[in-house]
């Protein structure tokens, strides 16, 4: 019930707008819900305690992107148009803004009283090795889910810029064959949670 309420509330941020190159808000919303669904699946299958926070951690991991889009739209446009195939999104954001979506999302999450595990997932999903140990399990699950969803063309900004989170795969004892199984099973999980993807349409 909590997850549904927060999903419905957050979805208001993603009302359709003009896209920028391959980025558009509905696509980002699809990515966030998919990562939430996938993070929970990874957490359950790898025995993470407190897996009930996995969906929320995945759903909110990239909330900083929509906040930049809404509050610094011209700068965000420069970020998106300046993306290269070898540049990660945080690197491009820091180049144009001096900070990135993980930093902004974390600061806003603190003010909104997000759970500590969710805050860690927002801040460290691109750098899971830097996460405080007490939240590392969940951050690793979100990093893996972020990879899987991006590989399956459900990306945050319309292109796959995610680097392989080797430390997360090692931490959750997963290999390439496990990733293939998770990726295949994700399709059914997405179908089961289709109602969550439709929230942003109002």
N, C-alpha and C positions, 0 to 999 in steps of 0.2 A: 504494500500500500504506500509506504514511504517513497519507494523508487518510482511508482507511477505518478505520485503527486509532484515530485521534483522533475520528472521527465516532462510532464504537462506544463509546468511552470517555466522551465528552461527553454522549451520549444518556442516560446514567444519571441525569443531573440533571433530566430532563424526565418522569419517571414521573408518570402522571396524578394530579391532585389536584383538589379542588373549585375551580371557576373563580371569578372575580370579575367580575361583570357580563359583558362580552363577551370578557374575557381568560381563556385557559386554556393550560396548559403544552403540550399537544400542538399547539395552534395556533402557539405561539411556535416550537416545534421545526420545524414545517412551514415557517415563515417563514425560519428560519436556513438550512435545507438549500436552500430555493428561492433565497435570495440567494447562497449559495455557488455553486450551479449557474449562476445567471444572471451572477454576477460573472466567472466563468471564461469564459462565452460572450462577454461584452462585452470582456474583456481580449484574448481570442484575435482577435476581429474587428477590434479597433482597434489591434492590433499592439503590445501591452504586453510589454516584455521581462520575463522572470520570471513569465509568466502562470501557472506551475504553483502559485504561492502564492495565486492568486485564490480558489479554492474555500475554502481554509482561512480566508482573510481574511473572506469572506462568511459562512461558517459560524459564526465566532466574533464577528462584529461586535456582536451584541447579547447576548453572554454575561453582561454586567452585569445585564440584566433578570432572568434566572433567579436570579442570586445575591442580588439585592435581595428577590425573591419568597421565597426560602428563608430568608434571615437576618434580614430586617426585614419580616415578612409583614404585620403590622398597619399599618405605615407605608405599605407597598406597596399595601395595600388602599385606603388613603386617597388615594393617588396615582391609582389606576385609577378610583375612584368620582368623583374630582374633575376628571377630564379633560373639557375642553370642545372644541368643534369648532375653535376658533381657538388652542388651546394645544398646543404640541408636548410630547411625552413628557419630554424633558430639562427643559423649563421647569417642568412639573408636579413632577418629581422634585426639582428644586432648591428649589422652594417648600416642599415638605413635609420634605425631608431635608437641604437645604443643599448637596447634590452630586447628580450624576446617574449613569446607568448607564454612560456612556462613561468617566467618571473611575474608577469602581469596576472596570469591566472591564479598563481599562488597568493599574491597579495590581496586580490579581490576575494579569493576563497577564505582567507583569514578573516576578513571583514564580514563575510557572510556565514561565518562559523561552520565551515565544512569540517567533517571528521578529519583527524590527523592523517589517517591512511589515504584519504582522498587528496588531501593537500600534498602529500608526498608523491602521489601518482601524477598529479598535475606538474609538480616541479621537476621530477626526476625521470619521467618516462623516456626522455631522450638520452639520459645519462644514469641508468639504473645503478651502475657501480658506485655512484656518489651518494646514493640514498642512505639515510640512517638505517642501521640493521633491523630495528624493530618494525620497519615498514617495507623491508626489501622484498619479502615474498609477494606482496600485492603489486608492487611496482614492477617486478619481473613479469607478472602475469599480464599487466597492462602493456608493457613493452612488447611482449610476444603477440598479444592480440592486435596491437597497432601494426605490427609486421604482417600478420596473417590477413587482416582486412585490406591493407594496402596492396598486398600481392594479388588479392581477389578484386582489385580495381574499385575498392571502396576507400578512397583516399581523402585526406583533409582538404587539399587545395587542387585536386584534379590531376595530380601526377604523383607517382610513387618516388618519394625522396628518402624513404626510411632505410637506414643502414641495419644490417643483420645484428641483433643484440646477442652476441655470442655469450656474454656473461649471464644473461637471463636464461638462455637455453641450458647452459651448464648448471645454473642454480636450481632449475626446475627439472633437471635430469631428462631433457628432451633432445632428440636428434632429428635429422631430416625426415626419417620415416614417420616419426611422431607428428611432425609438422604437416605432413601430407594427410595423415588421418584426421588431425584437427581441422585442416582446411576443408576436407571433404564433409566432415560432420557439421561444419559451420553453416552450410547451406540449409540444412534442416532446422537448425537453431534460428536462423534468420526468418525462415517461413513461420515458425512457431511464434515469433515475436513481431510479426508484421505490423500489428496495431501500434507498436511504439514508433515505427518509422513514419506513421501517418499523422502524428501529433502536430507537427509544424504546419500542416495544411489548414488547421483550424476547423 
